[in-house]
Amino acid sequence: MLFTVGEMARELGIPASTLRYYDQEGLLPFVKRSGSGMRIFTDADYETLMVIGYLKKSGLSIKEIKSFISMAAQGDASIKDRLALFRGRRTAVQKQIGNCRRLFLCWNINAGTMRLPKKPAPKTPSEPFPRKTFPRNTETSDAV
C-alpha cells in the first residue's frame, strides 16, 4: 500500500511537518517520489519510520539517527556497529528509567505531606491621605 506524507503522518501519530523535516535532514533516503515530486511511503517505510521514532524517543540526535540509517544501508557489514549503538542506548535508557523511578518514588512519599502555600490576604491599597471624620452637629437645625 502507498501513503502520502499526510497519511503516513496520521498512521504514525506525528505531524506531517516532522516527516518533511526528517526528509530534509537526510533521514529518509529510501522514500520514493511520484512523477510530480510528491513523497510516497510504503508499508516497509512505515517500519523504518517506527524505528526512527524509537531512536528519537530514546534520546538519539538527528545526526546520530542519520548515522544509524547510513549503517543500516550498508547491510550486514555494519551489524556490530548498530548493535553497539543499541546497547549504548539501552544502557542510557535504563539509567533514565532509574532516575524516573526515583523521582516517582519521591513524589509518592511527599504526596501526602506537601501542601500548597496559603495565599496571603489581598492588601487593600492605603489611601494617600487619611480621612478625617468630623462629629455631626445635631444641635443646629435648618428649619426656621
Secondary structure, DSSP 8 states (H G I E B T S, - for coil): --B-HHHHHHHHTS-HHHHHHHHHTTS-TT-EE-TTS-EEB-HHHHHHHHHHHHHHHTT--HHHHHHHHHHHHTGGGGHHHHHHHHHHHHHHHHHHHHHHHHHHHHHHHHHTT--------------SS---------S--S--
